[in-house]
C-alpha cells in the first residue's frame, strides 16, 4: 500500500481507529513526521494530541539504519549485535547529542505546556511508519511508565517480523500495511515524504489548545 503523503496516511489510520472516537484516550505522536498523522487522527476522532520524543542513533556508515534509540531521560535500547561493532567513544557522543536534541524538541514544541498523562487512559502511539522499530519500541517503554489502561501502536506501515514482535509488547497494533518484503525505508511507501520542520510541529501543537 502506498500513501499520497502523511496527511493521507493519517486520515486512513483514523478510519482504522474509529472505535476509539471520543474515548478516554490520548494520541502520542513521534516527532516530527508522526505529528502530521497525529493531527489528522486527533481531529477525526476528537482526541487530544501530545508527543512522545525518542531519538534514533543511526549507524555511522548508514544513518537511516537505527542501531539504538534514546529518550530524554537517558533510557536507551540498542540492537546489541550492531552495538558491539561500534566504537564506544563514538556511541557515547551520539547518545549525548541525541538526548540533547530530544530535550531541545520538548522545550520548543511544548512551549511550557504540561504533558498529557496516560495513566489509566488509552494511549495511542502514532508515527509515519516503522523500519527497525527501535524508536517505537522505546516510545512504548516510556509510555508504559505512566501505566495506561491500554496501549496501542498505530502506523501506516511496519515490516511483518517487527509487527509480530510488537504484538507481544502492546495491547493492539493498528497497521494499514504489514509487508513481508519491506522496501527498506518508510519513505518508500509515500508519494510525498518531505521533511517536517520544527515550526510545523509547533503550529500543530498550538492549535490543540
N, CA and C of each residue as an Amber inpcrd file, in Angstrom:
protein
   627
   0.8410000  -1.1980000   0.0000000   0.0000000   0.0000000   0.0000000
   0.8760000   1.2470000   0.0000000   0.4640000   2.2360000  -0.7980000
   1.2020000   3.4890000  -0.8540000   0.2890000   4.6400000  -0.4190000
   0.9010000   5.6740000   0.1360000   0.1550000   6.8170000   0.6410000
   0.5840000   8.0680000  -0.1130000  -0.3750000   8.9710000  -0.3470000
  -0.0510000  10.2100000  -1.0450000   0.9540000  11.0220000  -0.2300000
   0.6320000  11.2220000   1.0570000   1.5040000  11.9640000   1.9700000
   1.1100000  11.6000000   3.3930000   1.7050000  12.2490000   4.3800000
   1.4320000  11.9040000   5.7690000  -0.0110000  12.2060000   6.1700000
  -0.5590000  13.3020000   5.6490000  -1.9490000  13.6400000   5.9670000
  -2.8960000  12.5520000   5.4610000  -2.6360000  12.0580000   4.2760000
  -3.4300000  10.9640000   3.7020000  -3.3380000   9.7200000   4.5830000
  -2.1200000   9.3900000   5.0110000  -1.9290000   8.2290000   5.8820000
  -2.6630000   8.4170000   7.2070000  -2.6350000   9.6470000   7.7400000
  -3.3250000   9.9310000   8.9960000  -4.8280000   9.7530000   8.8780000
  -5.4030000  10.1980000   7.7700000  -6.8450000  10.0530000   7.5480000
  -7.2330000   8.5810000   7.4440000  -6.3840000   7.8050000   6.7760000
  -6.6620000   6.3680000   6.6360000  -6.5240000   5.6500000   7.9800000
  -5.5400000   6.0560000   8.7630000  -5.3860000   5.4690000  10.0960000
  -6.5730000   5.8190000  10.9910000  -7.0920000   7.0380000  10.8340000
  -8.2480000   7.4660000  11.6220000  -9.4180000   6.5000000  11.4580000
  -9.6410000   6.0780000  10.2180000 -10.7470000   5.1430000   9.9490000
 -10.5100000   3.8040000  10.6440000  -9.2410000   3.3790000  10.6830000
  -8.9050000   2.1080000  11.3340000  -9.0100000   2.2030000  12.8580000
  -8.9820000   3.4420000  13.3700000  -9.0560000   3.6710000  14.8250000
 -10.4270000   4.1940000  15.2570000 -11.4070000   4.0810000  14.4000000
 -12.7210000   4.6830000  14.6130000 -13.3550000   4.2940000  15.9530000
 -13.1090000   3.0740000  16.4130000 -13.7500000   2.6230000  17.6590000
 -13.2790000   3.4050000  18.8830000 -12.1990000   4.1920000  18.7270000
 -11.6900000   4.9800000  19.8510000 -12.1620000   6.4390000  19.8070000
 -13.0720000   6.7450000  18.9010000 -13.6060000   8.1040000  18.7920000
 -14.2120000   8.5570000  20.1300000 -13.7700000   9.7280000  20.5840000
 -14.2880000  10.3570000  21.8140000 -14.1460000   9.4890000  23.0650000
 -13.2390000   8.5180000  23.0300000 -12.9680000   7.7010000  24.2230000
 -11.9900000   8.4490000  25.1340000 -11.7240000   7.8730000  26.3070000
 -10.7450000   8.4570000  27.2290000  -9.3560000   8.0280000  26.7710000
  -8.9200000   8.6710000  25.6870000  -7.6730000   8.2610000  25.0300000
  -6.8450000   9.4870000  24.6770000  -5.5360000   9.2700000  24.5050000
  -4.6140000  10.3320000  24.1020000  -3.7740000   9.8180000  22.9340000
  -3.5990000  10.6780000  21.9230000  -2.7060000  10.3720000  20.8030000
  -1.3030000  10.8780000  21.1590000  -0.3280000   9.9890000  21.1390000
   1.0720000  10.3680000  21.3840000   1.8430000  10.1930000  20.0680000
   2.2260000  11.3100000  19.4570000   2.9070000  11.2630000  18.1630000
   4.4150000  11.3830000  18.3300000   5.1560000  10.6440000  17.5120000
   6.6160000  10.7770000  17.4720000   6.9740000  11.8710000  16.4700000
   7.6330000  12.9400000  16.9410000   8.0150000  13.9980000  16.0160000
   9.2670000  13.5840000  15.2180000   9.3760000  14.1440000  13.9870000
   8.4510000  15.1710000  13.5560000   7.3110000  14.5710000  12.7150000
   7.6470000  13.5980000  11.8510000   6.6790000  13.0920000  10.8850000
   5.3800000  12.5890000  11.4820000   5.4720000  11.9230000  12.6230000
   4.2810000  11.3570000  13.2420000   3.2650000  12.3910000  13.6800000
   3.7210000  13.6260000  13.8660000   2.8200000  14.6860000  14.3300000
   1.7950000  15.0480000  13.2540000   2.1850000  14.9460000  11.9870000
   1.2430000  15.2200000  10.8950000   0.1000000  14.2030000  10.9270000
   0.4360000  12.9450000  11.1220000  -0.5930000  11.9070000  11.2270000
  -1.4040000  12.0900000  12.5050000  -0.7040000  12.4180000  13.5960000
  -1.3810000  12.6170000  14.8730000  -2.4270000  13.7120000  14.8040000
  -2.1050000  14.7740000  14.0750000  -3.0490000  15.8860000  13.9050000
  -4.3380000  15.3980000  13.2510000  -4.2030000  14.6260000  12.1740000
  -5.3830000  14.1240000  11.4630000  -6.2180000  13.1940000  12.3430000
  -5.5340000  12.3080000  13.0580000  -6.2480000  11.3560000  13.9160000
  -6.9430000  12.0840000  15.0620000  -6.2460000  13.0480000  15.6510000
  -6.8170000  13.8600000  16.7290000  -8.0770000  14.5790000  16.2590000
  -7.9990000  15.1710000  15.0750000  -9.1280000  15.9370000  14.5230000
 -10.3060000  15.0200000  14.1900000 -10.0170000  13.8960000  13.5610000
 -11.0810000  12.9950000  13.1190000 -11.7770000  12.2940000  14.2840000
 -11.0170000  11.9730000  15.3350000 -11.5630000  11.1640000  16.4260000
 -11.8880000  11.9650000  17.6930000 -11.5950000  13.2710000  17.6850000
 -11.9000000  14.0910000  18.8440000 -11.0630000  13.7450000  20.0610000
  -9.7750000  13.4550000  19.8240000  -8.8750000  13.0560000  20.9170000
  -7.7330000  14.0610000  21.0620000  -7.2400000  14.2710000  22.3020000
  -6.1090000  15.1780000  22.4860000  -4.8270000  14.6200000  21.8860000
  -3.9580000  15.5440000  21.4400000  -2.6870000  15.1700000  20.8200000
  -1.5290000  15.6230000  21.6950000  -0.5820000  14.7300000  21.9140000
   0.6320000  15.0580000  22.6530000   1.8120000  14.3910000  21.9450000
   2.9900000  14.5220000  22.5380000   4.2130000  13.9780000  21.9550000
   4.8140000  12.8890000  22.8290000   5.5150000  11.9780000  22.1940000
   6.4370000  11.0920000  22.8890000   7.7370000  11.1780000  22.0910000
   8.7880000  11.6860000  22.7250000  10.0120000  12.0040000  21.9910000
  11.1080000  10.9760000  22.2800000  11.4200000  10.1990000  21.2750000
  12.5730000   9.2910000  21.3310000  13.4190000   9.5630000  20.0880000
  14.7170000   9.3820000  20.2140000  15.6330000   9.7320000  19.1270000
  16.4130000   8.5040000  18.6490000  16.5020000   8.4000000  17.3540000
  17.2720000   7.3200000  16.7360000  18.7580000   7.6540000  16.7440000
  19.5770000   6.6600000  17.0120000  21.0150000   6.7640000  16.7780000
  21.3230000   5.8860000  15.5720000  21.6360000   6.5490000  14.4480000
  21.8500000   5.8170000  13.2130000  23.2620000   5.2590000  13.1130000
  23.4010000   4.2290000  12.3140000  24.7090000   3.6110000  12.0700000
  25.6580000   4.6630000  11.4710000  26.9320000   4.6840000  11.8950000
  27.8670000   5.7110000  11.3990000  28.0490000   5.6980000   9.8850000
  27.8220000   4.5510000   9.2360000  28.0090000   4.4720000   7.7840000
  26.6830000   4.4040000   7.0240000  25.5730000   4.3580000   7.7590000
  24.2440000   4.3080000   7.1300000  23.2550000   4.8880000   8.1310000
  23.1670000   6.2190000   8.1380000  22.4570000   6.9150000   9.2170000
  20.9880000   6.5180000   9.3300000  20.3440000   6.1660000   8.2290000
  18.9250000   5.8130000   8.2900000  18.7010000   4.4910000   9.0230000
  19.7560000   3.6860000   9.1590000  19.6310000   2.3900000   9.8310000
  19.8960000   2.5770000  11.3160000  18.8650000   2.4270000  12.1340000
  18.9860000   2.6630000  13.5750000  19.7030000   1.5130000  14.2690000
  20.6890000   1.8740000  15.0950000  21.3380000   0.8530000  15.9130000
  20.9310000   0.9900000  17.3770000  20.4690000   2.1960000  17.7620000
  19.9960000   2.4410000  19.1200000  18.9050000   3.5070000  19.0790000
  18.1830000   3.6430000  20.1840000  17.2420000   4.7460000  20.3600000
  17.3690000   5.2100000  21.8010000  17.2640000   6.5370000  22.0030000
  17.4340000   7.1040000  23.3350000  16.3020000   8.0850000  23.6300000
  15.8930000   8.1360000  24.8970000  14.8310000   9.0330000  25.3360000
  15.4230000  10.2070000  26.1120000  14.5660000  11.1770000  26.4100000
  15.0060000  12.3710000  27.1400000  15.6280000  12.0370000  28.4890000
  15.0850000  11.0000000  29.1440000  15.5680000  10.6530000  30.4780000
  16.8260000   9.7910000  30.4390000  17.3410000   9.5240000  29.2290000
  18.5720000   8.7540000  29.0960000  18.3640000   7.2710000  28.8900000
  17.1240000   6.8060000  29.0060000  16.8780000   5.3820000  28.7560000
  17.1770000   5.0710000  27.2980000  17.8370000   3.9490000  27.0740000
  18.2660000   3.6070000  25.7260000  18.0930000   2.1270000  25.4670000
  17.7250000   1.7940000  24.2430000  17.7090000   0.3990000  23.7990000
  18.5240000   0.3170000  22.5150000  19.1430000  -0.8380000  22.2940000
  20.0340000  -0.9860000  21.1370000  19.8700000  -2.3440000  20.4760000
  20.2600000  -2.3910000  19.2300000  20.4980000  -3.6490000  18.5410000
  21.8790000  -4.0930000  19.0270000  21.9100000  -5.0290000  19.9580000
  23.1500000  -5.3640000  20.6580000  24.2260000  -5.9010000  19.7170000
  23.8230000  -6.6510000  18.6870000  24.8300000  -7.1950000  17.7590000
  25.5010000  -6.0680000  16.9740000  24.7430000  -5.0210000  16.6320000
  25.3210000  -3.8670000  15.9390000  26.1310000  -3.0000000  16.9090000
  25.6250000  -2.8570000  18.1000000  26.2820000  -2.0060000  19.1010000
  27.7040000  -2.4900000  19.3920000  27.8940000  -3.7970000  19.4260000
  29.2050000  -4.3640000  19.7450000  30.2640000  -4.0030000  18.7050000
  29.8120000  -3.6610000  17.5040000  30.7430000  -3.3480000  16.4120000
  31.0850000  -1.8630000  16.3240000  30.4500000  -1.0610000  17.1770000
  30.6090000   0.3970000  17.1180000  31.6160000   0.8660000  18.1770000
  32.4230000   1.8500000  17.8270000  33.3670000   2.4160000  18.7920000
  32.6190000   3.0580000  19.9560000  33.0680000   2.7520000  21.1700000
  32.3820000   3.2230000  22.3650000  32.3400000   4.7490000  22.4440000
  33.4570000   5.4040000  22.1260000  33.5030000   6.8750000  22.1990000
  32.5350000   7.5120000  21.2200000  32.4530000   6.9540000  20.0150000
  31.5150000   7.4770000  19.0170000  30.0820000   7.3530000  19.5170000
  29.7610000   6.1930000  20.0820000  28.3990000   5.9600000  20.5580000
  28.0550000   6.8870000  21.7180000  28.9930000   7.0800000  22.6350000
  28.7480000   7.9690000  23.7760000  28.4710000   9.4020000  23.3100000
  29.2060000   9.8410000  22.3070000  28.9910000  11.1910000  21.7590000
  27.6160000  11.3000000  21.1060000  27.2330000  10.2830000  20.3440000
  25.9200000  10.2890000  19.6860000  24.7890000  10.2290000  20.7090000
  24.9860000   9.4580000  21.7700000  23.9850000   9.3800000  22.8430000
  23.7170000  10.7610000  23.4340000  24.7990000  11.4750000  23.7230000
  24.6710000  12.8170000  24.3010000  23.9900000  13.7660000  23.3180000
  24.4010000  13.7190000  22.0570000  23.8200000  14.5930000  21.0350000
  22.3190000  14.3660000  20.8810000  21.9230000  13.1060000  20.7990000
  20.5160000  12.7930000  20.5500000  19.6570000  13.0230000  21.7940000
  20.2160000  12.7990000  22.9620000  19.4600000  13.0980000  24.1870000
  19.2280000  14.6090000  24.2940000  20.2450000  15.3880000  23.9770000
  20.1060000  16.8450000  23.9850000  19.0830000  17.3110000  22.9530000
  19.0680000  16.6440000  21.7970000  18.1040000  17.0000000  20.7550000
  16.6760000  16.6840000  21.2060000  16.5030000  15.5750000  21.9120000
  15.1840000  15.2370000  22.4440000  14.6990000  16.3160000  23.4170000
  15.6010000  16.7730000  24.2680000  15.2460000  17.8310000  25.2290000
  14.9340000  19.1410000  24.5100000  15.7410000  19.4490000  23.4880000
  15.5140000  20.6800000  22.7170000  14.1330000  20.6640000  22.0760000
  13.7860000  19.5340000  21.4930000  12.4850000  19.4280000  20.8380000
  11.3470000  19.5750000  21.8480000  11.5050000  18.9600000  22.9980000
  10.4660000  19.0760000  24.0320000  10.2460000  20.5410000  24.3990000
  11.3250000  21.2750000  24.6150000  11.2160000  22.6820000  25.0220000
  10.5760000  23.5330000  23.9310000  11.0000000  23.3280000  22.6860000
  10.4730000  24.1270000  21.5770000   9.0310000  23.7450000  21.2580000
   8.7590000  22.4770000  21.1540000   7.4400000  22.0290000  20.7150000
   6.3530000  22.2680000  21.7570000   6.6770000  21.9970000  23.0080000
   5.6440000  22.0810000  24.0340000   5.4580000  23.5060000  24.5600000
   6.5020000  24.3250000  24.4850000   6.3790000  25.7060000  24.9270000
   5.9030000  25.8510000  26.3600000   6.3480000  24.9540000  27.2250000
   5.9840000  25.0380000  28.6340000   4.6820000  24.3340000  29.0000000
   3.9410000  23.8520000  28.0070000   2.6840000  23.1560000  28.3120000
   2.9720000  21.8030000  28.9470000   2.1480000  21.4230000  29.9090000
   2.3450000  20.1580000  30.6080000   1.9660000  18.9840000  29.6970000
   2.6740000  17.8730000  29.8300000   2.3270000  16.7000000  29.0240000
   1.0010000  16.0870000  29.4750000   0.3580000  15.4150000  28.5410000
  -0.8830000  14.6920000  28.8390000  -0.5300000  13.3700000  29.5120000
  -1.0830000  13.1350000  30.6800000  -0.8140000  11.8770000  31.3760000
  -1.5600000  10.7280000  30.6950000  -0.8800000   9.5840000  30.6070000
  -1.5000000   8.3880000  30.0360000  -2.0770000   7.4890000  31.1230000
  -1.8920000   7.8580000  32.3680000  -2.3010000   6.9920000  33.4780000
  -3.7990000   6.6800000  33.4340000  -4.1090000   5.4010000  33.3520000
  -5.4870000   4.9540000  33.3400000  -6.2380000   5.2210000  32.0510000
  -5.5370000   5.6920000  31.0210000  -6.1820000   6.0260000  29.7580000
  -5.7520000   5.0670000  28.6450000  -6.4020000   5.2200000  27.5120000
  -5.9760000   4.5010000  26.3060000  -4.9030000   5.3570000  25.6330000
  -3.7020000   4.8380000  25.5240000  -2.5950000   5.5630000  24.8880000
  -2.3870000   5.0080000  23.4860000  -2.4710000   5.9080000  22.4890000
  -2.2890000   5.5130000  21.0970000  -1.0240000   6.1860000  20.5650000
   0.0250000   5.4040000  20.3490000   1.2950000   5.9460000  19.8590000
   1.2950000   5.8900000  18.3320000   1.5940000   7.0470000  17.7160000
   1.4820000   7.1830000  16.2660000   2.8040000   7.6370000  15.6490000
   3.1740000   7.0260000  14.5320000   4.3000000   7.5120000  13.7340000
   3.9700000   7.3150000  12.2630000   4.8090000   7.8790000  11.3860000
   4.5210000   7.7700000   9.9500000   4.9650000   6.4460000   9.3610000
   5.5230000   5.5750000  10.1810000   5.9210000   4.2460000   9.7520000
   7.0100000   3.7010000  10.6450000   7.2560000   2.4050000  10.5320000
   8.2750000   1.7380000  11.3450000   9.2360000   0.9980000  10.4250000
  10.5330000   1.1090000  10.7240000  11.5460000   0.3510000   9.9710000
  12.1680000  -0.6820000  10.9220000  13.2380000  -0.3100000  11.6340000
  13.8350000  -1.2530000  12.5910000  12.9560000  -1.4210000  13.8270000
  12.1940000  -0.3780000  14.1720000  11.2970000  -0.4530000  15.3210000
  11.8880000   0.0190000  16.6340000  13.1610000   0.4240000  16.6470000
  13.8050000   0.7850000  17.9090000  13.2030000   2.0410000  18.5530000
  12.9590000   3.0910000  17.7620000  12.4040000   4.3170000  18.3600000
  10.9850000   4.0760000  18.8620000  10.2130000   3.2750000  18.1350000
   8.8540000   2.9620000  18.5900000   8.8830000   2.0520000  19.8160000
   9.7940000   1.1080000  19.8340000   9.9110000   0.2130000  20.9910000
  10.2260000   1.0100000  22.2530000  11.1140000   1.9850000  22.1280000
  11.4470000   2.8210000  23.2840000  10.2660000   3.7030000  23.6650000
   9.5260000   4.2150000  22.6730000   8.3260000   5.0130000  22.9640000
   7.3160000   4.1910000  23.7650000   7.1650000   2.9330000  23.4180000
   6.2670000   2.0310000  24.1490000   6.7170000   1.8950000  25.6050000
   8.0080000   1.6910000  25.8020000   8.5390000   1.5550000  27.1630000
   8.3250000   2.8300000  27.9750000   8.5070000   3.9960000  27.3250000
   8.3310000   5.2760000  28.0130000   6.8760000   5.4860000  28.4220000
   5.9400000   5.1700000  27.5440000   4.5190000   5.3360000  27.8670000
   4.0820000   4.3450000  28.9430000   4.6410000   3.1440000  28.9180000
   4.2870000   2.1400000  29.9240000   4.6020000   2.6170000  31.3450000
   5.6050000   3.4810000  31.4860000   5.9540000   4.0150000  32.8030000
   4.7910000   4.7890000  33.4170000   3.9190000   5.3150000  32.5570000
   2.7850000   6.1230000  33.0010000   1.5490000   5.2690000  33.3150000
   1.6500000   3.9650000  33.0990000   0.6030000   2.9940000  33.4190000
  -0.7380000   3.2750000  32.7270000  -0.7570000   3.2550000  31.4080000
  -2.0230000   3.4190000  30.6940000  -2.9220000   2.2010000  30.8790000
  -4.2110000   2.4050000  30.6860000  -5.1660000   1.2920000  30.7660000
  -4.9670000   0.3490000  29.5830000  -4.6270000   0.9430000  28.4370000
  -4.4550000   0.1800000  27.2060000  -3.4260000   0.8840000  26.3430000
  -2.5850000   0.1250000  25.6490000  -1.5180000   0.7130000  24.8370000
  -1.6190000   0.2040000  23.4020000  -1.7470000   1.1630000  22.4900000
  -1.9270000   0.8510000  21.0710000  -0.8260000   1.5270000  20.2620000
  -0.2970000   0.8410000  19.2820000   0.6210000   1.4380000  18.3140000
  -0.1280000   1.4990000  16.9850000  -0.1720000   2.7070000  16.3850000
  -0.8740000   2.8950000  15.1160000   0.0810000   3.4870000  14.0850000
   0.3170000   2.7500000  13.0140000   1.2510000   3.1890000  11.9630000
   0.7210000   2.7710000  10.5970000   1.0800000   3.5140000   9.5540000
   0.6620000   3.1130000   8.2060000   1.3510000   1.8430000   7.7250000
   2.6480000   1.6970000   8.0480000   3.4020000   0.5590000   7.5270000
   4.4230000   0.0860000   8.5580000   4.5830000  -1.2390000   8.6400000
   5.5450000  -1.8540000   9.5570000   5.9330000  -3.2220000   8.9840000
   7.2190000  -3.5800000   8.9740000   7.6120000  -4.9010000   8.4640000
   6.9590000  -6.0250000   9.2690000   6.6790000  -7.1280000   8.6120000
   5.9520000  -8.2240000   9.2500000   6.6660000  -8.7580000  10.4910000
   7.9860000  -8.9580000  10.4040000   8.6980000  -9.5140000  11.5530000
   8.6780000  -8.5520000  12.7420000   8.7840000  -7.2420000  12.4560000
   8.7250000  -6.2410000  13.5280000   7.3210000  -6.1840000  14.1180000
   6.3150000  -6.3090000  13.2690000   4.9230000  -6.2920000  13.7310000
   4.6620000  -7.4360000  14.7010000   5.1660000  -8.6120000  14.3880000
   4.9540000  -9.7780000  15.2520000   5.5780000  -9.5500000  16.6320000
   6.7280000  -8.8970000  16.6460000   7.3860000  -8.5990000  17.9200000
   6.5660000  -7.6130000  18.7410000   6.0570000  -6.5670000  18.0880000
   5.2970000  -5.5360000  18.7940000   3.9930000  -6.0860000  19.3720000
   3.3660000  -6.9920000  18.6770000   2.0910000  -7.5380000  19.1390000
   2.2110000  -8.1820000  20.5230000   3.4240000  -8.6240000  20.8630000
   3.6510000  -9.2550000  22.1690000   3.8550000  -8.2140000  23.2770000
   4.1380000  -6.9600000  22.8910000   4.5020000  -5.9330000  23.8690000
   3.3870000  -4.9390000  24.1550000   2.3330000  -4.9250000  23.3050000
   1.2790000  -3.9290000  23.4290000  -0.0830000  -4.6160000  23.3910000
  -1.1400000  -3.8360000  23.6070000  -2.4930000  -4.3950000  23.5850000
  -3.0410000  -4.5500000  22.1720000  -2.6460000  -3.6190000  21.2970000
  -3.1540000  -3.6980000  19.9250000  -2.2020000  -2.9860000  18.9670000
  -1.9850000  -3.6020000  17.8140000  -1.2450000  -2.9680000  16.7280000
  -2.2320000  -2.6680000  15.6120000  -2.3180000  -1.3800000  15.2420000
  -3.1630000  -0.9730000  14.1200000  -2.2260000  -0.5330000  13.0010000
  -2.1370000  -1.3360000  11.9530000  -1.2390000  -1.0500000  10.8300000
  -1.9880000  -1.2740000   9.5250000  -1.8150000  -0.3590000   8.5930000
  -2.5140000  -0.4440000   7.3120000  -1.8000000  -1.3610000   6.3350000
  -0.5060000  -1.5200000   6.4930000   0.2780000  -2.3820000   5.6040000
   1.3600000  -3.0720000   6.4200000   1.3980000  -4.4070000   6.3360000
   2.4040000  -5.1960000   7.0600000   3.1080000  -6.0920000   6.0300000
   4.0300000  -5.5070000   5.2620000   4.6580000  -6.2720000   4.1770000
   5.6840000  -7.2940000   4.6650000   5.6930000  -8.4350000   4.0030000
   6.7370000  -9.4330000   4.2710000   8.0480000  -8.9740000   3.6440000
   7.9460000  -8.3960000   2.4530000   9.1300000  -7.8920000   1.7570000
   9.1640000  -6.3750000   1.8940000   9.7250000  -5.9180000   3.0000000
   9.7680000  -4.4820000   3.3030000  10.7140000  -3.7680000   2.3340000
  10.3220000  -2.5790000   1.8990000  11.0840000  -1.8610000   0.8780000
  12.3430000  -1.1730000   1.3950000  12.5790000  -1.2320000   2.7020000
  13.8470000  -0.7260000   3.2320000  13.7680000   0.5990000   3.9450000
  12.7570000   1.4140000   3.6230000  12.5970000   2.6950000   4.3040000
  11.1290000   3.0930000   4.3140000  10.7380000   3.8560000   5.3320000
   9.3570000   4.3180000   5.4550000   8.9730000   5.1820000   4.2560000
   9.8910000   6.0650000   3.8220000   9.6120000   6.9690000   2.7210000
   9.2580000   6.2750000   1.4170000   9.6630000   5.0220000   1.2810000
   9.3730000   4.2660000   0.0580000   7.8730000   3.9930000  -0.1090000
   7.1100000   4.1590000   0.9460000   5.6730000   3.8890000   0.9100000
   4.8410000   5.1590000   0.7140000   5.5130000   6.2830000   0.4820000
   4.8320000   7.5660000   0.2870000   5.1960000   8.1770000  -1.0610000
   4.2010000   8.7920000  -1.6980000   4.4810000   9.5500000  -2.9130000
   5.2120000  10.8480000  -2.5660000   4.7840000  11.4800000  -1.4710000
   5.4250000  12.7040000  -0.9820000   5.8660000  12.4550000   0.4600000
   7.1560000  12.6810000   0.7360000   7.6890000  12.4010000   2.0770000
   8.7010000  13.4720000   2.4510000   8.2610000  14.7330000   2.3320000
   9.1470000  15.8550000   2.6410000   9.4330000  15.9180000   4.1360000
  10.5880000  16.4580000   4.4860000  10.9430000  16.6130000   5.8820000
   9.9910000  17.5990000   6.5530000   9.5900000  17.2870000   7.7740000
   8.6950000  18.1590000   8.5440000   9.5570000  19.0950000   9.3920000
   9.2080000  20.3660000   9.4280000  10.0080000  21.3590000  10.1530000
   9.5500000  21.5070000  11.6050000  10.4370000  22.0730000  12.4250000
  10.0730000  22.3860000  13.8050000   8.8550000  23.2940000  13.8490000
   8.8230000  24.2910000  12.9760000   7.7260000  25.2650000  13.0040000
   6.3860000  24.6130000  12.6970000   6.3690000  23.6130000  11.8150000
   5.1210000  22.8880000  11.5220000   4.6140000  22.1790000  12.7720000
   5.5280000  21.5320000  13.4910000   5.1540000  20.8130000  14.7110000
   4.6200000  21.7930000  15.7520000   5.3030000  22.9140000  15.9230000
   4.8820000  23.9250000  16.9040000   3.4810000  24.4390000  16.5850000
   3.2140000  24.7190000  15.3180000   1.8980000  25.2310000  14.9190000
   0.7990000  24.2070000  15.1660000   1.0840000  22.9610000  14.8900000
   0.0850000  21.9020000  15.1210000  -0.2380000  21.7980000  16.6130000
   0.7740000  21.8240000  17.4370000   0.5440000  21.6930000  18.8800000
  -0.1620000  22.9280000  19.4500000   0.1550000  24.0950000  18.9170000
  -0.5320000  25.3210000  19.3620000  -2.0160000  25.2360000  19.0700000
  -2.3600000  24.6430000  17.9530000  -3.7740000  24.5480000  17.5420000
  -4.5550000  23.5840000  18.4220000  -3.8480000  22.8110000  19.2650000
  -4.5160000  21.8340000  20.1320000  -5.0710000  22.4640000  21.4010000
  -4.7580000  23.7220000  21.6490000  -5.2140000  24.3690000  22.8820000
  -6.7200000  24.4110000  22.9670000
